[in-house]
């Protein structure tokens, strides 16, 4: 009986030691990670009266970009919404679009991650936001939007 108790205690001790070692390694990793937060770079408003491609300006972007929106106007207009980033140097361009068709399921009117670009090479980019639709199928959404980029800060 004493032998099985010793084996059980030894196994428990080894398990506790392994857990403590893992926790210490996790703390060391946490100290080497970066804190990330979203910085706003542009904001504005698009009217749904007619199709539009809006130049938002030139900005330094990190490796991730997202567009948050608040939509108003028609419930489900057949529009295409596009966020585009073109490098000021002729090498990289990134784009994402969503095509919305008339259907009974409406998209969220408020969305903090409505459109996004990932794996962007950090650099200076010209930003564009557009809403396209056929004039006969308008109006589109009235859109208030903000574009954010991810910034990493080493700790």
GUGU-388298 format. One record per atom (N, C-alpha, C): residue in one letter; x, y, z; residue number from 1; atom name. Coordinates in steps of 0.2 Angstrom, whole numbers, plus 2048, in hexadecimal, padded with zeros to 3 digits. Layout:
SITE   res    px    py    pz     n   atom
SITE     A     X     Y     Z   NUM     CA
...
***
This chain:
SITE   res    px    py    pz     n   atom
SITE     X   804   7FA   800     1      N
SITE     X   800   800   800     1     CA
SITE     X   804   806   800     1      C
SITE     X   80A   806   804     2      N
SITE     X   80E   80C   804     2     CA
SITE     X   812   80D   7FD     2      C
SITE     X   813   808   7FA     3      N
SITE     X   816   809   7F4     3     CA
SITE     X   812   80C   7EE     3      C
SITE     X   80B   80A   7EE     4      N
SITE     X   807   80D   7E9     4     CA
SITE     X   805   815   7EB     4      C
SITE     X   805   816   7F2     5      N
SITE     X   805   81D   7F4     5     CA
SITE     X   80B   821   7F2     5      C
SITE     X   811   81E   7F3     6      N
SITE     X   817   822   7F1     6     CA
SITE     X   817   823   7E9     6      C
SITE     X   814   81E   7E5     7      N
SITE     X   814   81F   7DE     7     CA
SITE     X   80F   824   7DC     7      C
SITE     X   809   824   7E0     8      N
SITE     X   804   829   7DE     8     CA
SITE     X   807   830   7E0     8      C
SITE     X   80A   831   7E6     9      N
SITE     X   80D   838   7E8     9     CA
SITE     X   812   83A   7E3     9      C
SITE     X   816   835   7E0    10      N
SITE     X   81C   837   7DC    10     CA
SITE     X   818   839   7D5    10      C
SITE     X   813   836   7D3    11      N
SITE     X   810   838   7CD    11     CA
SITE     X   80D   83F   7CD    11      C
SITE     X   809   840   7D3    12      N
SITE     X   806   846   7D4    12     CA
SITE     X   80C   84C   7D5    12      C
SITE     X   811   84B   7D8    13      N
SITE     X   817   84F   7D8    13     CA
SITE     X   819   851   7D1    13      C
SITE     X   81A   84C   7CD    14      N
SITE     X   81C   84D   7C6    14     CA
SITE     X   817   851   7C2    14      C
SITE     X   811   850   7C3    15      N
SITE     X   80B   853   7C0    15     CA
SITE     X   80B   85B   7C2    15      C
SITE     X   80C   85C   7C8    16      N
SITE     X   80C   863   7CB    16     CA
SITE     X   812   866   7C8    16      C
SITE     X   818   863   7C8    17      N
SITE     X   81E   866   7C5    17     CA
SITE     X   81E   868   7BE    17      C
SITE     X   81B   863   7BA    18      N
SITE     X   819   865   7B3    18     CA
SITE     X   815   86B   7B2    18      C
SITE     X   810   86B   7B6    19      N
SITE     X   80B   871   7B5    19     CA
SITE     X   80E   877   7B7    19      C
SITE     X   812   877   7BC    20      N
SITE     X   816   87D   7BE    20     CA
SITE     X   81B   87F   7B9    20      C
SITE     X   81E   87B   7B6    21      N
SITE     X   823   87C   7B0    21     CA
SITE     X   81F   87F   7AA    21      C
SITE     X   81A   87C   7A9    22      N
SITE     X   816   87F   7A3    22     CA
SITE     X   813   886   7A4    22      C
SITE     X   811   887   7AB    23      N
SITE     X   80F   88E   7AC    23     CA
SITE     X   814   893   7AC    23      C
SITE     X   81A   891   7AE    24      N
SITE     X   820   895   7AE    24     CA
SITE     X   822   897   7A6    24      C
SITE     X   821   892   7A2    25      N
SITE     X   823   893   79B    25     CA
SITE     X   81E   897   798    25      C
SITE     X   817   897   79A    26      N
SITE     X   812   89B   797    26     CA
SITE     X   813   8A2   799    26      C
SITE     X   815   8A3   7A0    27      N
SITE     X   817   8AA   7A2    27     CA
SITE     X   81C   8AD   79E    27      C
SITE     X   821   8A9   79C    28      N
SITE     X   827   8AC   799    28     CA
SITE     X   825   8AE   792    28      C
SITE     X   820   8AA   78F    29      N
SITE     X   81E   8AB   788    29     CA
SITE     X   81A   8B2   788    29      C
SITE     X   815   8B3   78D    30      N
SITE     X   811   8B9   78E    30     CA
SITE     X   816   8BF   78E    30      C
SITE     X   81B   8BE   791    31      N
SITE     X   820   8C4   792    31     CA
SITE     X   823   8C6   78B    31      C
SITE     X   823   8C1   786    32      N
SITE     X   826   8C3   780    32     CA
SITE     X   821   8C4   77A    32      C
SITE     X   81A   8C4   77C    33      N
SITE     X   815   8C6   777    33     CA
SITE     X   814   8CD   776    33      C
SITE     X   811   8CF   771    34      N
SITE     X   80F   8D6   770    34     CA
SITE     X   808   8D7   772    34      C
SITE     X   807   8DD   774    35      N
SITE     X   800   8E0   775    35     CA
SITE     X   7FD   8E3   76E    35      C
SITE     X   7F8   8E1   76C    36      N
SITE     X   7F5   8E4   766    36     CA
SITE     X   7EF   8E8   767    36      C
SITE     X   7EE   8ED   763    37      N
SITE     X   7E8   8F1   764    37     CA
SITE     X   7E7   8F4   75D    37      C
SITE     X   7E0   8F6   75C    38      N
SITE     X   7DE   8F9   755    38     CA
SITE     X   7DF   900   756    38      C
SITE     X   7E2   903   751    39      N
SITE     X   7E2   90B   750    39     CA
SITE     X   7DE   90D   74B    39      C
SITE     X   7DA   912   74C    40      N
SITE     X   7D5   914   746    40     CA
SITE     X   7DA   918   741    40      C
SITE     X   7D9   918   73B    41      N
SITE     X   7DD   91B   736    41     CA
SITE     X   7D8   920   732    41      C
SITE     X   7D2   91E   731    42      N
SITE     X   7CD   922   72C    42     CA
SITE     X   7C6   921   72E    42      C
SITE     X   7C2   925   72D    43      N
SITE     X   7BB   924   72E    43     CA
SITE     X   7B7   929   72A    43      C
SITE     X   7B1   928   729    44      N
SITE     X   7AD   92C   724    44     CA
SITE     X   7A6   929   724    44      C
SITE     X   7A3   92C   71E    45      N
SITE     X   79B   92A   71D    45     CA
SITE     X   79B   929   715    45      C
SITE     X   797   924   714    46      N
SITE     X   795   923   70D    46     CA
SITE     X   78D   923   70C    46      C
SITE     X   78B   927   708    47      N
SITE     X   784   928   706    47     CA
SITE     X   782   922   702    47      C
SITE     X   77C   91F   703    48      N
SITE     X   779   91A   6FF    48     CA
SITE     X   776   91C   6F8    48      C
SITE     X   776   923   6F7    49      N
SITE     X   772   926   6F1    49     CA
SITE     X   775   923   6EB    49      C
SITE     X   77C   922   6EA    50      N
SITE     X   77E   920   6E4    50     CA
SITE     X   785   91C   6E5    50      C
SITE     X   787   918   6E0    51      N
SITE     X   78D   914   6E2    51     CA
SITE     X   793   919   6E3    51      C
SITE     X   798   917   6E7    52      N
SITE     X   79E   91C   6E8    52     CA
SITE     X   7A4   918   6EA    52      C
SITE     X   7AA   91A   6E7    53      N
SITE     X   7B0   918   6E9    53     CA
SITE     X   7B4   91E   6ED    53      C
SITE     X   7B5   91D   6F3    54      N
SITE     X   7B7   923   6F7    54     CA
SITE     X   7BF   921   6F9    54      C
SITE     X   7C3   926   6F7    55      N
SITE     X   7CA   926   6F9    55     CA
SITE     X   7CA   929   700    55      C
SITE     X   7CD   925   705    56      N
SITE     X   7CD   926   70C    56     CA
SITE     X   7D4   92A   70E    56      C
SITE     X   7D9   929   70A    57      N
SITE     X   7DF   92C   70C    57     CA
SITE     X   7E5   927   70C    57      C
SITE     X   7EB   92A   70D    58      N
SITE     X   7F1   925   70D    58     CA
SITE     X   7F3   924   715    58      C
SITE     X   7F4   91E   717    59      N
SITE     X   7F6   91D   71E    59     CA
SITE     X   7FB   917   71E    59      C
SITE     X   7FF   917   724    60      N
SITE     X   803   911   725    60     CA
SITE     X   7FF   90C   728    60      C
SITE     X   7FE   906   726    61      N
SITE     X   7FA   901   728    61     CA
SITE     X   7FF   8FB   72B    61      C
SITE     X   7FC   8F8   730    62      N
SITE     X   7FF   8F2   733    62     CA
SITE     X   7FD   8EC   72F    62      C
SITE     X   7FE   8E6   732    63      N
SITE     X   7FD   8E0   72F    63     CA
SITE     X   7F6   8DE   72F    63      C
SITE     X   7F1   8E2   732    64      N
SITE     X   7EA   8E0   732    64     CA
SITE     X   7E6   8E7   731    64      C
SITE     X   7E1   8E7   72D    65      N
SITE     X   7DD   8EC   72D    65     CA
SITE     X   7D5   8EA   72D    65      C
SITE     X   7D1   8EE   730    66      N
SITE     X   7CA   8EC   730    66     CA
SITE     X   7C6   8F3   730    66      C
SITE     X   7C0   8F2   72D    67      N
SITE     X   7BB   8F7   72C    67     CA
SITE     X   7B5   8F5   731    67      C
SITE     X   7B3   8FA   735    68      N
SITE     X   7AD   8FA   739    68     CA
SITE     X   7A8   8FE   736    68      C
SITE     X   7A1   8FC   736    69      N
SITE     X   79C   900   733    69     CA
SITE     X   796   900   737    69      C
SITE     X   792   906   736    70      N
SITE     X   78B   906   738    70     CA
SITE     X   787   908   732    70      C
SITE     X   782   903   730    71      N
SITE     X   77E   904   72A    71     CA
SITE     X   778   906   72C    71      C
SITE     X   775   90A   727    72      N
SITE     X   76E   90C   727    72     CA
SITE     X   76B   90D   720    72      C
SITE     X   765   90D   71F    73      N
SITE     X   762   90D   719    73     CA
SITE     X   75E   907   717    73      C
SITE     X   75E   905   711    74      N
SITE     X   75A   8FF   70F    74     CA
SITE     X   75C   8F9   713    74      C
SITE     X   758   8F4   714    75      N
SITE     X   759   8EE   718    75     CA
SITE     X   75E   8EA   715    75      C
SITE     X   75E   8E8   70E    76      N
SITE     X   763   8E3   70B    76     CA
SITE     X   764   8E5   704    76      C
SITE     X   767   8EB   702    77      N
SITE     X   768   8ED   6FB    77     CA
SITE     X   76D   8E9   6F8    77      C
SITE     X   76D   8E7   6F2    78      N
SITE     X   772   8E3   6EE    78     CA
SITE     X   778   8E7   6ED    78      C
SITE     X   77D   8E8   6F1    79      N
SITE     X   783   8EC   6F1    79     CA
SITE     X   789   8E8   6F2    79      C
SITE     X   78F   8EA   6EF    80      N
SITE     X   795   8E8   6F0    80     CA
SITE     X   799   8ED   6F4    80      C
SITE     X   79C   8EB   6FA    81      N
SITE     X   7A0   8F0   6FE    81     CA
SITE     X   7A7   8ED   6FE    81      C
SITE     X   7AC   8F2   6FD    82      N
SITE     X   7B3   8F0   6FC    82     CA
SITE     X   7B7   8F4   700    82      C
SITE     X   7BC   8F1   703    83      N
SITE     X   7C1   8F5   707    83     CA
SITE     X   7C8   8F3   703    83      C
SITE     X   7CB   8F8   700    84      N
SITE     X   7D1   8F7   6FC    84     CA
SITE     X   7D7   8FB   6FF    84      C
SITE     X   7DD   8F8   6FF    85      N
SITE     X   7E3   8FB   701    85     CA
SITE     X   7E8   8FA   6FC    85      C
SITE     X   7EB   900   6F9    86      N
SITE     X   7F0   8FF   6F3    86     CA
SITE     X   7F6   902   6F6    86      C
SITE     X   7FC   8FF   6F6    87      N
SITE     X   802   901   6F8    87     CA
SITE     X   804   907   6F4    87      C
SITE     X   808   90C   6F7    88      N
SITE     X   80A   912   6F4    88     CA
SITE     X   810   910   6EF    88      C
SITE     X   813   90A   6F1    89      N
SITE     X   818   908   6EC    89     CA
SITE     X   815   902   6E8    89      C
SITE     X   816   902   6E2    90      N
SITE     X   813   8FE   6DD    90     CA
SITE     X   815   8F6   6DF    90      C
SITE     X   812   8F3   6E4    91      N
SITE     X   813   8EC   6E5    91     CA
SITE     X   80E   8E9   6E9    91      C
SITE     X   80A   8EC   6ED    92      N
SITE     X   805   8E8   6F1    92     CA
SITE     X   7FE   8EC   6F1    92      C
SITE     X   7F9   8E8   6F0    93      N
SITE     X   7F2   8EA   6F1    93     CA
SITE     X   7EE   8E5   6F4    93      C
SITE     X   7EA   8E7   6F9    94      N
SITE     X   7E5   8E2   6FC    94     CA
SITE     X   7DE   8E5   6FC    94      C
SITE     X   7DA   8E0   6FB    95      N
SITE     X   7D3   8E2   6FA    95     CA
SITE     X   7CE   8DC   6FD    95      C
SITE     X   7C9   8DE   700    96      N
SITE     X   7C3   8DA   702    96     CA
SITE     X   7BD   8DD   701    96      C
SITE     X   7B8   8D9   6FF    97      N
SITE     X   7B1   8DB   6FD    97     CA
SITE     X   7AC   8D6   700    97      C
SITE     X   7A6   8D9   700    98      N
SITE     X   7A0   8D5   702    98     CA
SITE     X   79B   8D7   6FD    98      C
SITE     X   798   8D2   6FA    99      N
SITE     X   792   8D3   6F6    99     CA
SITE     X   78C   8D1   6FA    99      C
SITE     X   787   8D6   6FA   100      N
SITE     X   781   8D5   6FE   100     CA
SITE     X   77B   8D5   6F9   100      C
SITE     X   778   8D0   6F9   101      N
SITE     X   772   8CF   6F5   101     CA
SITE     X   76B   8CF   6F9   101      C
SITE     X   766   8D1   6F5   102      N
SITE     X   760   8D1   6F9   102     CA
SITE     X   75E   8CA   6FB   102      C
SITE     X   75D   8C9   702   103      N
SITE     X   75B   8C3   704   103     CA
SITE     X   758   8C5   70B   103      C
SITE     X   754   8C0   70E   104      N
SITE     X   751   8C1   714   104     CA
SITE     X   756   8C2   71A   104      C
SITE     X   75C   8C0   71A   105      N
SITE     X   760   8C1   720   105     CA
SITE     X   764   8C7   71F   105      C
SITE     X   764   8CC   723   106      N
SITE     X   767   8D2   723   106     CA
SITE     X   76E   8D1   726   106      C
SITE     X   773   8D5   724   107      N
SITE     X   779   8D5   727   107     CA
SITE     X   779   8DA   72D   107      C
SITE     X   77E   8D9   732   108      N
SITE     X   77E   8DD   738   108     CA
SITE     X   77E   8E5   736   108      C
SITE     X   77A   8E9   739   109      N
SITE     X   77A   8F0   737   109     CA
SITE     X   780   8F3   73B   109      C
SITE     X   783   8F0   740   110      N
SITE     X   789   8F3   744   110     CA
SITE     X   78D   8ED   744   110      C
SITE     X   793   8EE   741   111      N
SITE     X   798   8E9   741   111     CA
SITE     X   79F   8EB   742   111      C
SITE     X   7A3   8E9   747   112      N
SITE     X   7A9   8EC   748   112     CA
SITE     X   7AF   8E9   744   112      C
SITE     X   7AD   8E3   741   113      N
SITE     X   7B2   8E0   73D   113     CA
SITE     X   7AE   8DE   736   113      C
SITE     X   7AC   8E3   733   114      N
SITE     X   7A8   8E2   72D   114     CA
SITE     X   7AC   8E0   727   114      C
SITE     X   7B1   8E3   726   115      N
SITE     X   7B6   8E1   720   115     CA
SITE     X   7BD   8E1   723   115      C
SITE     X   7C1   8DC   721   116      N
SITE     X   7C8   8DC   724   116     CA
SITE     X   7CD   8DA   71F   116      C
SITE     X   7D3   8DC   720   117      N
SITE     X   7D9   8DA   71C   117     CA
SITE     X   7DE   8D7   721   117      C
SITE     X   7E1   8D1   71F   118      N
SITE     X   7E6   8CE   724   118     CA
SITE     X   7EC   8CD   720   118      C
SITE     X   7F2   8CC   723   119      N
SITE     X   7F8   8CA   720   119     CA
SITE     X   7FA   8D0   71C   119      C
SITE     X   7F9   8D6   71D   120      N
SITE     X   7FB   8DC   71A   120     CA
SITE     X   802   8DD   71B   120      C
SITE     X   806   8DF   716   121      N
SITE     X   80D   8E1   717   121     CA
SITE     X   80D   8E8   71A   121      C
SITE     X   80F   8E9   720   122      N
SITE     X   80F   8F0   723   122     CA
SITE     X   813   8F5   71E   122      C
SITE     X   80F   8FA   71D   123      N
SITE     X   812   8FF   718   123     CA
SITE     X   80D   905   717   123      C
SITE     X   80E   90A   713   124      N
SITE     X   80A   90F   711   124     CA
SITE     X   805   90D   70C   124      C
SITE     X   7FE   90E   70D   125      N
SITE     X   7F9   90C   708   125     CA
SITE     X   7F4   912   707   125      C
SITE     X   7F1   912   701   126      N
SITE     X   7EC   916   6FF   126     CA
SITE     X   7E5   912   701   126      C
SITE     X   7E1   914   705   127      N
SITE     X   7DB   910   707   127     CA
SITE     X   7D5   913   703   127      C
SITE     X   7D1   90E   701   128      N
SITE     X   7CA   90F   6FD   128     CA
SITE     X   7C5   90B   700   128      C
SITE     X   7BF   90E   700   129      N
SITE     X   7B9   90B   702   129     CA
SITE     X   7B3   90C   6FD   129      C
SITE     X   7B0   907   6FB   130      N
SITE     X   7AB   908   6F6   130     CA
SITE     X   7A5   904   6F7   130      C
SITE     X   79F   907   6F4   131      N
SITE     X   799   903   6F4   131     CA
SITE     X   796   904   6ED   131      C
SITE     X   795   8FE   6EA   132      N
SITE     X   793   8FD   6E3   132     CA
SITE     X   78C   8FA   6E3   132      C
SITE     X   788   8FD   6DE   133      N
SITE     X   782   8F9   6DC   133     CA
SITE     X   780   8FD   6D6   133      C
SITE     X   77B   8F9   6D2   134      N
SITE     X   778   8FC   6CC   134     CA
SITE     X   773   901   6CE   134      C
SITE     X   773   907   6CB   135      N
SITE     X   76F   90C   6CC   135     CA
SITE     X   768   90A   6CD   135      C
SITE     X   766   906   6C9   136      N
SITE     X   75F   904   6C9   136     CA
SITE     X   75D   8FF   6CF   136      C
SITE     X   763   8FD   6D3   137      N
SITE     X   762   8F9   6D8   137     CA
SITE     X   763   8FD   6DF   137      C
SITE     X   765   903   6DF   138      N
SITE     X   766   907   6E4   138     CA
SITE     X   75F   909   6E8   138      C
SITE     X   760   90C   6ED   139      N
SITE     X   766   90F   6F0   139     CA
SITE     X   769   909   6F4   139      C
SITE     X   770   90B   6F6   140      N
SITE     X   774   907   6FA   140     CA
SITE     X   773   909   702   140      C
SITE     X   778   907   705   141      N
SITE     X   778   908   70D   141     CA
SITE     X   77B   90F   70E   141      C
SITE     X   779   913   713   142      N
SITE     X   77C   918   716   142     CA
SITE     X   781   915   71B   142      C
SITE     X   788   917   71A   143      N
SITE     X   78C   913   71E   143     CA
SITE     X   791   918   722   143      C
SITE     X   791   917   728   144      N
SITE     X   796   91B   72D   144     CA
SITE     X   79B   915   72E   144      C
SITE     X   7A2   917   72D   145      N
SITE     X   7A7   912   72D   145     CA
SITE     X   7AD   915   731   145      C
SITE     X   7B1   910   733   146      N
SITE     X   7B8   912   736   146     CA
SITE     X   7BD   90C   734   146      C
SITE     X   7C2   90E   731   147      N
SITE     X   7C8   909   72F   147     CA
SITE     X   7CD   909   735   147      C
SITE     X   7CF   903   737   148      N
SITE     X   7D4   902   73C   148     CA
SITE     X   7DA   8FE   73A   148      C
SITE     X   7E0   8FF   73C   149      N
SITE     X   7E5   8FA   73B   149     CA
SITE     X   7E8   8F8   742   149      C
SITE     X   7EB   8F2   741   150      N
SITE     X   7EE   8EF   747   150     CA
SITE     X   7F5   8F1   748   150      C
SITE     X   7F6   8F3   74E   151      N
SITE     X   7FD   8F5   750   151     CA
SITE     X   7FF   8F1   756   151      C
SITE     X   805   8EE   755   152      N
SITE     X   808   8EA   75A   152     CA
SITE     X   80D   8EE   75E   152      C
SITE     X   80D   8ED   765   153      N
SITE     X   811   8F0   76A   153     CA
SITE     X   815   8EB   76E   153      C
SITE     X   81C   8EB   76D   154      N
SITE     X   81F   8E6   771   154     CA
SITE     X   81F   8E7   778   154      C
SITE     X   81F   8E2   77D   155      N
SITE     X   81F   8E4   784   155     CA
SITE     X   825   8E1   787   155      C
***
